[in-house]
Amino acid sequence: MENKRANCIIEVSVDGVNGRYAVGIMNMRQALELPEMPRLSYTHPDPAKAAAGIVVSRKELAGFMACR
C-alpha cells in the first residue's frame, strides 16, 4: 500500500546568510530524494504549521513519512 503522506506538498528551502530561499515546491517523497545538504529546510507537512513558518529537518520529515 502506498504511503499517502508521501504526496503531502511541502516547500524546500536553503538557509543562506541573508535568510531562507525557496528551492521548490514538491511532495515529501521528492524532497527526501534530494541530496542530503545540511542547509536545506522543509516546511512542516501540516498546512497550518507551514503557514506559521514552522520548518523541519530532513530527519523530522523522514519521521513524518514513517508514520501512517
Phi, psi and omega in degrees: 000137181284141178283114182294335179294336181299338182265002175297134182271134178224166174252133177257133181230158173248135180273117181247180180299323183258022178119191181269140177236130181294135174264318179175168175255129182203173176275168186297322179299314179296320180298320181284346176276349176294155176298148178288120178225127185297340183269001178278143172226161188227137177293152179299139180295338176283119184305322180295319179288324177296319179296332178279357177089014181282127178244157181232161177277171177299319180298316178296320179298317177298325177297322177296323179293327182288333178285139179240000000 
